[in-house]
Amino acid sequence: MKLNRHLSLFILLFLTVIWGNRMVAQISEGGTPPSFDFPEMETLKSSKSSFLVQSDFDIKAQIELDRREQEETWGAVPLRIGKKIFVNESQGGLNLLRDGEKTVLPDGTEIWRLHVKSPNALAVGLYYDNFFIPKGGKLFIYNPANKALIGAFTEKNNVAKGKSFATEM
């Protein structure tokens, strides 16, 4: 028993050393969106550019399906943590410049906002298939109450052409 534990630890250490340099994380620089510095600007509270994501996805039915698959495969099938829902497919997905709203702050800073709503979702994670942030640009993702905040993502997060990027939920 003790030998198996040591062997397992050795294998884990070996795999970490071999593949550790290939792991890539979504590193963000922190901070807050520039608009947070201007609470008096009521137009920043609710964006006109809202995109509603609706789906016929039934969470209870999916949980039941996962439960049955777990029983039938003795736990061999991993549980789902979500479902990818494509949005605005006819126009190639959402595009910040086309679908977003530009605002110029009193200090001259230009910001673009796009409000994505999914009323029945327990959480929302964003998946980008054409991700690019220009030099000096910053991407922040936050909820309407400004309490849940991730970012800033910058040009350092740009991925190779043809690669995707995703943010946490």
Solvent accessible surface area in square Angstrom, and as a share of the most:
residue,aa,sasa,rsa
1,M,199,0.89
2,K,138,0.58
3,L,140,0.70
4,N,94,0.48
5,R,156,0.57
6,H,94,0.42
7,L,95,0.47
8,S,67,0.43
9,L,102,0.51
10,F,130,0.54
11,I,85,0.43
12,L,113,0.56
13,L,113,0.56
14,F,105,0.44
15,L,64,0.32
16,T,69,0.40
17,V,106,0.61
18,I,78,0.39
19,W,117,0.41
20,G,27,0.26
21,N,132,0.68
22,R,167,0.61
23,M,137,0.61
24,V,142,0.82
25,A,69,0.54
26,Q,79,0.35
27,I,124,0.63
28,S,46,0.30
29,E,95,0.43
30,G,33,0.32
31,G,55,0.53
32,T,79,0.46
33,P,7,0.04
34,P,48,0.30
35,S,10,0.07
36,F,52,0.22
37,D,103,0.53
38,F,33,0.14
39,P,91,0.57
40,E,123,0.55
41,M,43,0.19
42,E,126,0.56
43,T,83,0.48
44,L,24,0.12
45,K,111,0.47
46,S,83,0.54
47,S,17,0.11
48,K,176,0.75
49,S,18,0.12
50,S,52,0.33
51,F,50,0.21
52,L,82,0.41
53,V,17,0.10
54,Q,136,0.60
55,S,50,0.32
56,D,142,0.74
57,F,64,0.27
58,D,80,0.42
59,I,50,0.26
60,K,170,0.72
61,A,56,0.44
62,Q,34,0.15
63,I,111,0.56
64,E,63,0.28
65,L,65,0.32
66,D,14,0.07
67,R,110,0.40
68,R,106,0.39
69,E,47,0.21
70,Q,46,0.21
71,E,109,0.49
72,E,124,0.55
73,T,46,0.27
74,W,232,0.81
75,G,43,0.41
76,A,82,0.64
77,V,51,0.29
78,P,113,0.71
79,L,115,0.57
80,R,107,0.39
81,I,152,0.77
82,G,47,0.46
83,K,116,0.49
84,K,111,0.47
85,I,65,0.33
86,F,133,0.55
87,V,37,0.21
88,N,37,0.19
89,E,120,0.54
90,S,113,0.73
91,Q,102,0.45
92,G,68,0.65
93,G,18,0.17
94,L,51,0.26
95,N,67,0.34
96,L,77,0.38
97,L,126,0.63
98,R,109,0.40
99,D,33,0.17
100,G,17,0.16
101,E,33,0.15
102,K,96,0.41
103,T,18,0.11
104,V,84,0.48
105,L,4,0.02
106,P,91,0.57
107,D,96,0.50
108,G,47,0.45
109,T,49,0.28
110,E,103,0.46
111,I,21,0.11
112,W,90,0.32
113,R,27,0.10
114,L,47,0.23
115,H,57,0.25
116,V,45,0.26
117,K,84,0.36
118,S,29,0.19
119,P,97,0.61
120,N,126,0.65
121,A,42,0.33
122,L,154,0.77
123,A,55,0.42
124,V,66,0.38
125,G,39,0.38
126,L,49,0.24
127,Y,115,0.44
128,Y,50,0.19
129,D,107,0.55
130,N,136,0.70
131,F,18,0.07
132,F,144,0.60
133,I,13,0.07
134,P,79,0.50
135,K,180,0.76
136,G,67,0.64
137,G,21,0.20
138,K,128,0.54
139,L,44,0.22
140,F,28,0.12
141,I,42,0.21
142,Y,73,0.28
143,N,54,0.28
144,P,111,0.70
145,A,63,0.49
146,N,58,0.30
147,K,167,0.71
148,A,61,0.47
149,L,57,0.29
150,I,33,0.17
151,G,7,0.06
152,A,1,0.01
153,F,5,0.02
154,T,7,0.04
155,E,61,0.27
156,K,162,0.68
157,N,16,0.08
158,N,44,0.23
159,V,53,0.31
160,A,69,0.53
161,K,203,0.86
162,G,77,0.74
163,K,122,0.52
164,S,49,0.31
165,F,17,0.07
166,A,35,0.27
167,T,8,0.05
168,E,105,0.47
169,M,130,0.58
